[in-house]
């Protein structure tokens, strides 16, 4: 029988009590805290059938807009093909080193084929549908990343997928209305990097409505980021130190929009290229 809320619990000898059993919530919290982006991998292979099981479980555990499932995933195990993908991902060595690359694609081609074969009105060839497929692809990629990490595997998201969208789509033989959104490098970790700093909760959690930060808020919220980020990048070696000096960089903020990081001019060119490939592949009307 349940005790009334006013009745105190009996005293417990904490020294003699067994440790609390790991709950799913605790295990998941520990998994998220253990996340790291891995850039060094052992050569040990990853089983393809195992990856299929993980992807299938992640698919079941990921939300999908309208349950349309407008996502496709391409597995790249072959060493020569990964070597070419490495060049498309700006030569980042972990693409070649890790035994597997997963490319997550926004795919309305399959859905459009289904519509055509059922005499349904054509659809899902527009900018809205691109966003639906792209968001679902990212949701699935994140669920897959957590699932892989729960098995002890390491992962690294490849932001270069977007900047090489056309070349990757051609290399993977993607049809119209199907484009890569993000990629995961997957393998057994050969490093134990420290946890990256994140902005504090008060910088990005808002109550009821957006609270615009004051200049003092920005200084406070970014203080740790400025210090730790600067130290991490300058510790990469004398070449990075020289680059900072060459470009007159005196803060992490300046580094992030400098020619050696996220150059706004280069990103403007990438944005135009993404818009062009969205038109070519049927997600935007011809301009």
Kinemage of the C-alpha trace (Angstrom):
@kinemage 1
@onewidth
@group {chain A} dominant
@subgroup {mainchain}
@vectorlist {calphas} color= white
{ca unk a 1} P 0.000 0.000 0.000
{ca unk a 2} L 1.341 3.452 -0.857
{ca unk a 3} L 2.255 5.685 2.082
{ca unk a 4} L 0.581 9.075 2.416
{ca unk a 5} L 2.849 11.836 1.099
{ca unk a 6} L 3.155 13.235 4.637
{ca unk a 7} L 4.573 10.003 6.021
{ca unk a 8} L 8.395 10.034 6.070
{ca unk a 9} L 10.391 7.286 4.458
{ca unk a 10} L 12.096 4.870 6.851
{ca unk a 11} L 15.736 5.613 7.609
{ca unk a 12} L 18.248 3.940 5.303
{ca unk a 13} L 21.768 2.934 6.191
{ca unk a 14} L 23.468 4.508 3.162
{ca unk a 15} L 26.769 2.797 3.905
{ca unk a 16} L 25.107 -0.612 3.661
{ca unk a 17} L 22.810 0.213 0.749
{ca unk a 18} L 23.847 -1.140 -2.664
{ca unk a 19} L 24.660 1.395 -5.372
{ca unk a 20} L 21.649 2.403 -7.469
{ca unk a 21} L 21.132 0.324 -10.566
{ca unk a 22} L 21.927 2.076 -13.832
{ca unk a 23} L 18.683 3.318 -15.310
{ca unk a 24} L 18.201 3.872 -19.060
{ca unk a 25} L 18.127 7.614 -18.396
{ca unk a 26} L 21.420 7.507 -16.478
{ca unk a 27} L 23.060 5.320 -19.109
{ca unk a 28} L 21.926 7.690 -21.859
{ca unk a 29} L 23.174 10.731 -19.945
{ca unk a 30} L 26.568 9.049 -19.528
{ca unk a 31} L 26.634 8.188 -23.238
{ca unk a 32} L 26.001 11.814 -24.213
{ca unk a 33} L 28.680 13.049 -21.812
{ca unk a 34} L 31.153 10.594 -23.346
{ca unk a 35} L 30.655 11.950 -26.886
{ca unk a 36} L 33.807 13.028 -28.690
{ca unk a 37} L 34.581 13.745 -32.342
{ca unk a 38} L 37.197 11.130 -33.254
{ca unk a 39} L 39.830 11.913 -35.882
{ca unk a 40} L 42.265 9.027 -35.308
{ca unk a 41} L 41.115 5.433 -35.953
{ca unk a 42} L 42.514 1.929 -35.617
{ca unk a 43} L 42.585 -0.157 -38.826
{ca unk a 44} L 40.172 -2.780 -37.412
{ca unk a 45} L 37.241 -3.401 -39.769
{ca unk a 46} L 33.575 -2.749 -39.005
{ca unk a 47} L 31.079 -5.446 -39.983
{ca unk a 48} L 28.607 -4.372 -42.670
{ca unk a 49} L 25.742 -6.485 -41.302
{ca unk a 50} L 26.292 -4.952 -37.873
{ca unk a 51} L 26.076 -1.458 -39.383
{ca unk a 52} L 22.818 -2.424 -41.102
{ca unk a 53} L 21.368 -3.480 -37.743
{ca unk a 54} L 22.457 -0.244 -36.087
{ca unk a 55} L 21.015 1.837 -38.938
{ca unk a 56} L 17.743 -0.088 -38.803
{ca unk a 57} L 17.454 0.455 -35.062
{ca unk a 58} L 18.327 4.139 -35.457
{ca unk a 59} L 15.697 4.449 -38.196
{ca unk a 60} L 13.059 3.064 -35.831
{ca unk a 61} L 14.214 5.452 -33.108
{ca unk a 62} L 14.223 8.610 -35.242
{ca unk a 63} L 11.313 10.889 -36.018
{ca unk a 64} L 10.332 11.328 -39.665
{ca unk a 65} L 8.134 14.100 -41.013
{ca unk a 66} L 4.826 12.571 -42.138
{ca unk a 67} L 6.520 9.175 -41.832
{ca unk a 68} L 7.664 9.741 -45.396
{ca unk a 69} L 11.162 8.401 -44.642
{ca unk a 70} L 12.730 10.625 -47.297
{ca unk a 71} L 16.299 9.626 -46.402
{ca unk a 72} L 18.870 7.291 -47.940
{ca unk a 73} L 22.233 6.227 -46.498
{ca unk a 74} L 25.223 5.160 -48.598
{ca unk a 75} L 27.860 2.969 -46.921
{ca unk a 76} L 31.428 3.351 -48.210
{ca unk a 77} L 33.742 0.538 -47.092
{ca unk a 78} L 35.972 0.174 -50.159
{ca unk a 79} L 39.410 1.663 -49.497
{ca unk a 80} L 39.823 3.151 -52.974
{ca unk a 81} L 36.410 4.765 -52.887
{ca unk a 82} L 37.069 6.141 -49.411
{ca unk a 83} L 40.348 7.542 -50.710
{ca unk a 84} L 38.402 9.444 -53.359
{ca unk a 85} L 35.850 10.572 -50.792
{ca unk a 86} L 38.810 11.838 -48.780
{ca unk a 87} L 39.704 14.216 -51.601
{ca unk a 88} L 36.078 15.389 -51.789
{ca unk a 89} L 36.134 16.047 -48.037
{ca unk a 90} L 39.043 18.499 -48.344
{ca unk a 91} L 41.648 15.778 -47.817
{ca unk a 92} L 40.772 15.181 -44.175
{ca unk a 93} L 42.804 12.054 -43.352
{ca unk a 94} L 40.240 10.341 -41.091
{ca unk a 95} L 38.025 9.735 -44.152
{ca unk a 96} L 40.748 7.498 -45.577
{ca unk a 97} L 41.873 6.106 -42.222
{ca unk a 98} L 38.516 4.991 -40.782
{ca unk a 99} L 37.028 1.773 -42.207
{ca unk a 100} L 33.628 3.286 -43.028
{ca unk a 101} L 31.975 6.472 -44.235
{ca unk a 102} L 28.195 6.853 -44.024
{ca unk a 103} L 26.639 9.495 -46.278
{ca unk a 104} L 23.143 10.603 -45.253
{ca unk a 105} L 21.038 11.923 -48.119
{ca unk a 106} L 17.805 13.852 -48.460
{ca unk a 107} L 15.947 11.576 -50.874
{ca unk a 108} L 12.582 12.461 -52.404
{ca unk a 109} L 13.404 10.526 -55.605
{ca unk a 110} L 12.130 7.269 -54.080
{ca unk a 111} L 8.970 8.956 -52.805
{ca unk a 112} L 8.304 10.503 -56.218
{ca unk a 113} L 8.697 7.101 -57.867
{ca unk a 114} L 6.162 5.665 -55.424
{ca unk a 115} L 3.712 8.472 -56.248
{ca unk a 116} L 4.108 7.895 -59.978
{ca unk a 117} L 3.520 4.154 -59.681
{ca unk a 118} L 0.288 4.760 -57.723
{ca unk a 119} L -1.113 7.442 -60.086
{ca unk a 120} L -0.777 10.043 -57.326
{ca unk a 121} L -0.333 13.730 -57.963
{ca unk a 122} L 3.405 14.530 -58.379
{ca unk a 123} L 5.008 16.276 -55.438
{ca unk a 124} L 8.050 16.631 -53.203
{ca unk a 125} L 10.193 18.391 -55.808
{ca unk a 126} L 10.526 21.772 -54.101
{ca unk a 127} L 12.509 23.699 -51.517
{ca unk a 128} L 10.162 22.709 -48.699
{ca unk a 129} L 10.697 19.030 -49.503
{ca unk a 130} L 14.455 19.556 -49.507
{ca unk a 131} L 14.206 20.825 -45.950
{ca unk a 132} L 11.989 17.915 -44.892
{ca unk a 133} L 14.421 15.363 -46.316
{ca unk a 134} L 17.498 17.213 -45.068
{ca unk a 135} L 16.179 17.601 -41.523
{ca unk a 136} L 15.140 13.951 -41.391
{ca unk a 137} L 18.604 12.953 -42.646
{ca unk a 138} L 20.285 14.944 -39.867
{ca unk a 139} L 17.925 13.475 -37.253
{ca unk a 140} L 18.770 9.956 -38.435
{ca unk a 141} L 22.487 10.762 -38.560
{ca unk a 142} L 22.477 11.970 -34.948
{ca unk a 143} L 20.541 8.938 -33.720
{ca unk a 144} L 22.951 6.697 -35.627
{ca unk a 145} L 25.932 8.500 -34.109
{ca unk a 146} L 24.671 7.885 -30.580
{ca unk a 147} L 23.873 4.253 -31.402
{ca unk a 148} L 27.372 3.674 -32.786
{ca unk a 149} L 28.977 5.341 -29.784
{ca unk a 150} L 26.952 3.089 -27.476
{ca unk a 151} L 28.817 0.138 -29.064
{ca unk a 152} L 32.204 1.772 -28.446
{ca unk a 153} L 32.695 3.040 -31.984
{ca unk a 154} L 33.964 6.522 -32.741
{ca unk a 155} L 32.366 8.968 -35.157
{ca unk a 156} L 33.031 12.335 -36.700
{ca unk a 157} L 30.493 14.434 -38.589
{ca unk a 158} L 31.846 15.806 -41.861
{ca unk a 159} L 30.766 19.399 -42.451
{ca unk a 160} L 32.526 19.261 -45.818
{ca unk a 161} L 29.585 17.237 -47.179
{ca unk a 162} L 27.655 20.418 -47.964
{ca unk a 163} L 30.534 22.224 -49.654
{ca unk a 164} L 31.196 19.153 -51.856
{ca unk a 165} L 27.540 18.309 -52.388
{ca unk a 166} L 27.599 18.087 -56.201
{ca unk a 167} L 30.828 16.077 -56.407
{ca unk a 168} L 29.720 13.625 -53.711
{ca unk a 169} L 26.303 13.224 -55.353
{ca unk a 170} L 27.966 12.418 -58.680
{ca unk a 171} L 30.467 10.018 -57.108
{ca unk a 172} L 27.720 8.118 -55.255
{ca unk a 173} L 25.501 8.089 -58.386
{ca unk a 174} L 22.650 9.842 -56.604
{ca unk a 175} L 19.554 10.393 -58.794
{ca unk a 176} L 17.567 13.628 -59.185
{ca unk a 177} L 15.869 14.824 -55.987
{ca unk a 178} L 18.530 13.107 -53.882
{ca unk a 179} L 21.467 14.979 -52.364
{ca unk a 180} L 23.984 14.372 -49.550
{ca unk a 181} L 23.372 16.329 -46.369
{ca unk a 182} L 25.968 15.067 -43.897
{ca unk a 183} L 28.460 12.233 -43.492
{ca unk a 184} L 29.770 10.186 -40.588
{ca unk a 185} L 33.261 8.751 -40.424
{ca unk a 186} L 32.968 5.520 -38.400
{ca unk a 187} L 35.584 3.291 -36.798
{ca unk a 188} L 37.324 2.145 -33.635
{ca unk a 189} L 38.903 5.120 -31.833
{ca unk a 190} L 42.674 5.419 -31.634
{ca unk a 191} L 42.622 8.557 -29.485
{ca unk a 192} L 40.907 9.855 -26.351
{ca unk a 193} L 40.443 13.580 -26.906
{ca unk a 194} L 39.243 15.861 -24.143
{ca unk a 195} L 35.621 16.941 -24.103
{ca unk a 196} L 35.041 20.129 -26.091
{ca unk a 197} L 33.717 23.180 -24.319
{ca unk a 198} L 30.163 24.318 -25.038
{ca unk a 199} L 28.403 27.611 -24.468
{ca unk a 200} L 26.768 27.696 -21.011
{ca unk a 201} L 23.011 26.968 -20.786
{ca unk a 202} L 22.128 30.579 -19.976
{ca unk a 203} L 23.509 31.590 -23.390
{ca unk a 204} L 21.060 29.514 -25.404
{ca unk a 205} L 18.129 28.358 -23.236
{ca unk a 206} L 15.309 30.929 -23.255
{ca unk a 207} L 12.192 31.098 -21.101
{ca unk a 208} L 8.981 31.764 -23.076
{ca unk a 209} L 10.593 34.226 -25.505
{ca unk a 210} L 14.028 35.051 -26.872
{ca unk a 211} L 16.150 37.108 -24.508
{ca unk a 212} L 18.607 39.169 -26.542
{ca unk a 213} L 22.061 39.063 -24.916
{ca unk a 214} L 23.672 42.263 -23.705
{ca unk a 215} L 27.312 43.049 -24.535
{ca unk a 216} L 28.163 41.956 -20.991
{ca unk a 217} L 26.293 38.678 -21.559
{ca unk a 218} L 28.339 38.018 -24.699
{ca unk a 219} L 31.590 38.692 -22.852
{ca unk a 220} L 30.541 36.383 -20.007
{ca unk a 221} L 29.105 33.569 -22.099
{ca unk a 222} L 32.046 33.458 -24.534
{ca unk a 223} L 34.867 33.949 -22.015
{ca unk a 224} L 35.650 30.246 -21.604
{ca unk a 225} L 35.204 29.605 -25.322
{ca unk a 226} L 37.652 32.388 -26.206
{ca unk a 227} L 40.311 31.069 -23.832
{ca unk a 228} L 40.009 27.324 -24.455
{ca unk a 229} L 39.424 27.625 -28.192
{ca unk a 230} L 42.404 29.916 -28.650
{ca unk a 231} L 44.626 27.575 -26.644
{ca unk a 232} L 43.443 24.516 -28.585
{ca unk a 233} L 44.059 25.990 -32.027
{ca unk a 234} L 47.410 27.557 -31.189
{ca unk a 235} L 48.536 24.233 -29.698
{ca unk a 236} L 48.203 22.680 -33.170
{ca unk a 237} L 51.728 23.801 -33.987
{ca unk a 238} L 53.937 26.626 -35.227
{ca unk a 239} L 52.157 26.755 -38.596
{ca unk a 240} L 48.896 27.728 -36.917
{ca unk a 241} L 50.666 30.264 -34.701
{ca unk a 242} L 52.268 31.777 -37.809
{ca unk a 243} L 48.901 31.891 -39.595
{ca unk a 244} L 47.338 33.790 -36.703
{ca unk a 245} L 50.200 36.279 -36.801
{ca unk a 246} L 50.034 36.600 -40.597
{ca unk a 247} L 46.339 37.476 -40.539
{ca unk a 248} L 46.554 39.657 -37.455
{ca unk a 249} L 44.207 37.431 -35.454
{ca unk a 250} L 43.940 38.362 -31.792
{ca unk a 251} L 40.751 36.532 -30.738
{ca unk a 252} L 38.904 33.301 -31.429
{ca unk a 253} L 36.063 35.305 -32.978
{ca unk a 254} L 38.490 36.822 -35.498
{ca unk a 255} L 39.860 33.366 -36.279
{ca unk a 256} L 36.394 31.984 -37.065
{ca unk a 257} L 35.809 34.483 -39.900
{ca unk a 258} L 39.416 34.617 -41.081
{ca unk a 259} L 40.651 33.189 -44.412
{ca unk a 260} L 41.967 30.114 -42.553
{ca unk a 261} L 38.626 29.104 -41.016
{ca unk a 262} L 35.111 30.097 -42.127
{ca unk a 263} L 35.970 32.794 -44.633
{ca unk a 264} L 32.692 34.666 -45.405
{ca unk a 265} L 33.743 35.158 -49.045
{ca unk a 266} L 34.372 31.439 -49.488
{ca unk a 267} L 31.114 30.550 -47.713
{ca unk a 268} L 29.236 32.929 -50.022
{ca unk a 269} L 30.661 31.004 -52.982
{ca unk a 270} L 29.678 27.702 -51.344
{ca unk a 271} L 26.160 29.018 -50.738
{ca unk a 272} L 25.783 29.939 -54.398
{ca unk a 273} L 27.055 26.493 -55.405
{ca unk a 274} L 24.556 24.786 -53.070
{ca unk a 275} L 21.719 26.844 -54.535
{ca unk a 276} L 22.833 25.851 -58.039
{ca unk a 277} L 22.939 22.125 -57.266
{ca unk a 278} L 19.532 22.306 -55.566
{ca unk a 279} L 18.197 23.691 -58.849
{ca unk a 280} L 19.994 21.064 -60.917
{ca unk a 281} L 18.681 18.209 -58.767
{ca unk a 282} L 15.060 19.375 -58.735
{ca unk a 283} L 14.676 20.958 -55.294
{ca unk a 284} L 14.453 24.510 -56.632
{ca unk a 285} L 12.804 25.861 -59.772
{ca unk a 286} L 15.284 26.716 -62.540
{ca unk a 287} L 16.501 30.268 -62.093
